[in-house]
Amino acid sequence: MEQVGVLLLDFDADGGIGIKLRDILDSSPASDIRLKFRRYSNIRPDGNNDEVYGLIRSGTASLILLAVPGTLLNQIDQLVRRIRETSAQLPVVLAIDNAPREQLVELLKLGIADFITPPLKDFEVLARIGRLAMQVRKDETVKQALKEKLGLQQLIGKSEVFLTEISKVSLLAKSNVSVLILGETGTGKEMIARSIHYLSQRANKPFMPLNCGAIPLDLVENELFGHERGAYTSASGQHHGLIQQADGGTLFLDEIDSLPLLAQVKLLRFLQHKEYRPLGSTKVLNADVRIIAASNANLEQAVAEGKIRQDLYYRLNVIPVRLPPLRERPEDVVLLAEHFLAKYAAEFSSPAQKFSAEAIRKLMLYDWPGNVRELEHLVQRAVVLCDQTVIDSTHISIPGSQEPLSKESFQEAKTRMISQFEKSYIQKLLIAHQGNISRAADAAQKERRTFWGLIRKHKINVQKFKAGQF
């Protein structure tokens, strides 16, 4: 039998109810109780028992057992509220003596699952705890299956390059490590972030997304950290930033390369110490927030250009997830198109049921610069315009003609791709070496004259890569 994790918090310093419970649980005949015992001299009236909440958040307990003397009953309300806020799914059992019935009723309203009162009988205590713990296990199994279905059902694909990255999602959900999601626009970066969140222990807490590139530079810090009344001219009241709003959950920062440098410094401090200070405040606040960042830019290049602090980049890039563009996973195009067809046909009550062979050929020939998002919008449009069971090529409205691509010879395509690679590679070397031709040529293992020839071939302006110019 799987062990039952019990967190016994003994606030009965002068009595013996907590010690008696510990002895009963320690003597469980089948050794199926995994007990963690802590004893405290008193309950903080303001409910600020940080060690208690830290133990609860550790996730090792199946239930919480509170041993409290009747004399402290009036102080337990706030403690119970905070415990329920910290972990709403764990049952809380109160072991207490000499408690008035009306006060016990009030505690039941706060979410207490059961009461244990003296005299404590071994069989009765073990039976009650076992029953509650088994119910928690059953509920968690159902919730986990549901979360996996909701979290992963939208991640559609069978290509190896896609599945390799998606396989990380369930593993990342089991930890709080920082994640950096990289990929072109439309590849599904926010969907990956949401999947990690909703498969994690933070699923019942907020998921707060922020597109750093969509917020004016002078408002980014306010959006993240909030402000106090009077922090600036128009600050007529207090504003809670996204970090405070996401407490216990996940903050998703898209286009992290657009974050101003000063905000990057403050974000780095938060990542290191879980501390932040709202604008206009002298008080340092704490928040338990997981940060997931994303970008469609080359962040190594952004670091070289001074747009991203190197220390922040390393702090965020603990585990990278690199989403491939749709053009690198052509075997997934039809799979995704059929998924979107079923989705929007049901939503719009459309008769459309499948694609014609010519429509599929048209989808497969396209390069999809807008990736999965572009494909979804195209299928949505086709479903709306289709009044028959089969979507044919006339319903597939793709920008530009696809014929030049289909008529391009192998050699022509190869020449074009090599040219694109050469130009991109040379530019990256010039950035890394601040426009120094000799060092860039050495790194490329090319003679300086040959390297200059490539620069002229691709009409690259070397001056803009000089120190301070890019």
Secondary structure by P-SEA (a helix, b strand, c coil): cbbbbbbbbbccccccaaaaaaaaaaaccccccbbbbbbbccccccccaaaaaaaaacccccbbbbbbcccccccaaaaaaaaaaacccbbbbbbbccccaaaaaaaaaacccccccccccaaaaaaaaaaaaaaaaaaaaaaaaaaaaaaccccccccaaaaaaaaaaaaaaacccbbbbbbcccccaaaaaaaaaaacccccccccccccccccccccccccccccccccccccbbbbccccccccbbbbbcccccccaaaaaaaaaaaaccccccccccbbbbbbbbbbbbbccaaaaaaaaccccaaaaaaaacbbbbbbcccccccaaaaaaaaaaaaaaaaaccccccccaaaaaaaaaccccccaaaaaaaaaaaaaaccccccccccccccccccccccccaaaaaaaaaaaaaaaaaaaaaaaacccaaaaaaaacccaaaaaaaaaaacccccccccccc
